[in-house]
Amino acid sequence: MMIASGSSLFERAVLPAAPPLPASAWARASYTAKNSAWAAASQLQAAGPEVQLLQAAADPQMPLAAMGQQARAAIDVALPATGALLLRGLPLRDPAACDAFVDGLGFTKMAYEPFGVPRKKARGVEIQRRVSGIGTLDAATNIGAQELLDLHNEMTYNPRPAFKILLICIHPAAVGGDSLVGSTAEVTANVPDFVVDRFERRGGIKYKRTYSNADFPAGPGNYIMSWQERTGARDRDAAAAHFRRLGMTVDWAGERGDELVAWNVQPAVVCHPVTGERLWFNLAQHPAPGMITYADGSDIEDDTVEAIWAARMAATRYVRLDAGDVLVLDNYR
């Protein structure tokens, strides 16, 4: 079957069958020791029909921006059906090519805000964002190769989170490198009622970050970086305004009153912006005192965390990306 829009052609295909991964592949995953549900997993299944494969059939000499335009037409048709697409066969081998292709897609870009951290170099090429969010691409994560980046929705702490996310593979991993995907609807169905009730009774989930003042040594505490580094501002008022524009509440704390505290409260369950479907959409599986708590500031109980991890684990699948692959996801679904 071909998906056509003007001169755009992508062939609808089926992901090749892949074997389950043994639990030993995830033995050094973050949180494994704490979360019995994850530690008890015997294997992880490969993604199947929940990820729609679209094989590129475009002219390899076509400009990358034009390929992006063709891909956008296919995405607009196919993504609403599954929430996950894998575009395969594209000549994307370096960050510059990825930028040109993404520009051709024409999606509105956004920065990794408000709590993102600078990303590392990728194969000697600096992959970073500009503050405006319309520049070069981010590296996917700073997490080390020996650890697991668990199934999650992006930027749930942002009052206006990303609607779509794109993961592009430039160089496939020699070992592992699997991308984890899953249905948020399945996660939502798996979350026990008592967990949902606890978040509703306490008003939702609170996300908070404390930023030190770069002009003084940071004391003990949950500091990710300074507010100067996070916002690019040297002035307190400008730094506070940066977070307030993003829908955050700003307080000042510390002995000198110069530590910026940015926080907001979000519901644990939100409605999909198009379909209206109620979905579990938060980072409650990673509670941290003073950073991720119930809306009233109380800590999230261990049995709540365990239940959430079990719900996510049961919905987790893996996809192994090849060079040039583009994984397009509805961030809510």
Summary of the structure (lengths in Angstrom):
residues: 333
radius of gyration: 20.7
end to end distance: 24.5
largest distance: 65.1
contacts: 977
relative contact order: 0.18
helix: 25%
strand: 25%
